[in-house]
Amino acid sequence: MEGQEDVFKKFYDSFQNMDGHFHILEHRVPIEQQMEYFKYSNRVRKEFHEMDDADYDRYILNLENIELSKEEKKKILAILASSKQVRAYRLLERYVQHPDEELVNWAYMALMESRITLESELSGEKQIYISTGLGGKGKKLRFYVLIISSHGVSFVDYQREVIEKEFRYALSKDDCEIERLTIGPRYVELVFLIPVKLDIKKMLEGVIQECNLYGNFLSEIFTVTNVKELSKEEVDQILEKYGHDSVDR
């Protein structure tokens, strides 16, 4: 991977000595929206006062009020997330099941913050928040990978079978979960969940090497991101950069 050795080393090393209980945001929330939420939540926390029964009852009614503005509901969700009360967490849990359409991401962020705040208060254990644009599940992070063919040559049937077989075997062996494996004419797209402490670079290089024992048909240059899945246009740009024709989907 060109110019990304240090990035992957830092990413891998950051999890090796992680001390504490970590939480992974499972919902896919764009990074810019996550940053917006945390800035907003920090302001709300500074103004926070203890939530009494009257406040709680009012928040229930307001969240159910379809005429209440989006901004008012955003503030309520942030207040609930900061309250350190179990009933506030339960209310957020309930709201996330049927949120206002434009507040889905905000609601998931509030629920995560509430969980971390509450567990920190109750257990006294250090709580670590891990979030990416693609989210995760349980103790695993979701990644998108694009691997291109060698020299822009289209895959033949046996090569496609090798890719399918080797990727599924290698990833299951490392406790990864494939959510999507797409084999195009001259590229492979993979969306999968990996344990947070797994060396993703080493794992991907290993499975590419296994595939290439059958003919060196996969490039050792690959793209990995946990921010978002690449669009058709972005995939085309990468293929063009390395001398491939645009992708057919």
Solvent accessible surface area in square Angstrom, and as a share of the most:
residue,aa,sasa,rsa
1,M,25,0.11
2,E,110,0.50
3,G,81,0.78
4,Q,60,0.27
5,E,88,0.40
6,D,98,0.51
7,V,91,0.53
8,F,19,0.08
9,K,128,0.54
10,K,144,0.61
11,F,52,0.22
12,Y,71,0.27
13,D,61,0.31
14,S,74,0.48
15,F,17,0.07
16,Q,62,0.28
17,N,138,0.71
18,M,36,0.16
19,D,111,0.57
20,G,28,0.27
21,H,64,0.28
22,F,31,0.13
23,H,12,0.05
24,I,9,0.05
25,L,4,0.02
26,E,90,0.40
27,H,53,0.24
28,R,95,0.35
29,V,0,0.00
30,P,52,0.33
31,I,63,0.32
32,E,122,0.55
33,Q,69,0.31
34,Q,4,0.02
35,M,101,0.45
36,E,84,0.38
37,Y,0,0.00
38,F,70,0.29
39,K,129,0.55
40,Y,35,0.13
41,S,0,0.00
42,N,65,0.33
43,R,133,0.49
44,V,9,0.05
45,R,111,0.40
46,K,160,0.68
47,E,123,0.55
48,F,57,0.24
49,H,116,0.52
50,E,135,0.61
51,M,9,0.04
52,D,80,0.42
53,D,92,0.48
54,A,66,0.51
55,D,13,0.07
56,Y,34,0.13
57,D,78,0.41
58,R,111,0.40
59,Y,12,0.05
60,I,36,0.18
61,L,121,0.60
62,N,35,0.18
63,L,11,0.05
64,E,114,0.51
65,N,60,0.31
66,I,157,0.80
67,E,153,0.68
68,L,46,0.23
69,S,57,0.37
70,K,91,0.39
71,E,100,0.45
72,E,89,0.40
73,K,5,0.02
74,K,15,0.07
75,K,84,0.35
76,I,10,0.05
77,L,0,0.00
78,A,0,0.00
79,I,25,0.13
80,L,1,0.00
81,A,0,0.00
82,S,8,0.05
83,S,6,0.04
84,K,112,0.48
85,Q,39,0.17
86,V,74,0.42
87,R,75,0.28
88,A,0,0.00
89,Y,23,0.09
90,R,135,0.49
91,L,7,0.03
92,L,0,0.00
93,E,54,0.24
94,R,133,0.48
95,Y,19,0.07
96,V,11,0.06
97,Q,125,0.55
98,H,161,0.72
99,P,33,0.21
100,D,37,0.19
101,E,155,0.69
102,E,106,0.47
103,L,2,0.01
104,V,43,0.25
105,N,34,0.17
106,W,20,0.07
107,A,1,0.00
108,Y,66,0.25
109,M,2,0.01
110,A,0,0.00
111,L,17,0.08
112,M,7,0.03
113,E,14,0.06
114,S,5,0.03
115,R,71,0.26
116,I,30,0.15
117,T,27,0.16
118,L,17,0.08
119,E,59,0.26
120,S,48,0.31
121,E,102,0.46
122,L,129,0.64
123,S,70,0.45
124,G,69,0.66
125,E,85,0.38
126,K,133,0.57
127,Q,29,0.13
128,I,32,0.16
129,Y,61,0.23
130,I,17,0.08
131,S,35,0.22
132,T,10,0.06
133,G,5,0.05
134,L,4,0.02
135,G,0,0.00
136,G,1,0.01
137,K,93,0.40
138,G,42,0.41
139,K,100,0.42
140,K,28,0.12
141,L,1,0.00
142,R,24,0.09
143,F,7,0.03
144,Y,0,0.00
145,V,0,0.00
146,L,2,0.01
147,I,0,0.00
148,I,6,0.03
149,S,1,0.01
150,S,18,0.11
151,H,173,0.77
152,G,20,0.19
153,V,97,0.55
154,S,50,0.33
155,F,16,0.07
156,V,78,0.45
157,D,109,0.57
158,Y,104,0.40
159,Q,23,0.10
160,R,87,0.32
161,E,118,0.53
162,V,18,0.10
163,I,0,0.00
164,E,63,0.28
165,K,145,0.62
166,E,24,0.11
167,F,0,0.00
168,R,109,0.40
169,Y,134,0.51
170,A,16,0.12
171,L,1,0.00
172,S,74,0.48
173,K,136,0.58
174,D,46,0.24
175,D,86,0.44
176,C,11,0.07
177,E,61,0.27
178,I,40,0.20
179,E,82,0.37
180,R,84,0.31
181,L,24,0.12
182,T,44,0.26
183,I,26,0.13
184,G,6,0.06
185,P,43,0.27
186,R,41,0.15
187,Y,4,0.01
188,V,0,0.00
189,E,2,0.01
190,L,0,0.00
191,V,3,0.02
192,F,0,0.00
193,L,0,0.00
194,I,2,0.01
195,P,33,0.21
196,V,9,0.05
197,K,92,0.39
198,L,38,0.19
199,D,38,0.19
200,I,5,0.03
201,K,36,0.15
202,K,146,0.62
203,M,16,0.07
204,L,0,0.00
205,E,55,0.25
206,G,31,0.29
207,V,2,0.01
208,I,3,0.02
209,Q,113,0.50
210,E,81,0.36
211,C,0,0.00
212,N,20,0.10
213,L,136,0.68
214,Y,110,0.42
215,G,48,0.46
216,N,110,0.56
217,F,12,0.05
218,L,3,0.02
219,S,17,0.11
220,E,125,0.56
221,I,53,0.27
222,F,7,0.03
223,T,34,0.19
224,V,17,0.10
225,T,27,0.16
226,N,26,0.13
227,V,78,0.45
228,K,93,0.40
229,E,55,0.25
230,L,28,0.14
231,S,46,0.30
232,K,81,0.34
233,E,109,0.49
234,E,52,0.24
235,V,0,0.00
236,D,25,0.13
237,Q,119,0.53
238,I,36,0.18
239,L,1,0.01
240,E,128,0.57
241,K,145,0.61
242,Y,63,0.24
243,G,65,0.62
244,H,12,0.05
245,D,105,0.54
246,S,71,0.46
247,V,6,0.03
248,D,107,0.55
249,R,144,0.53
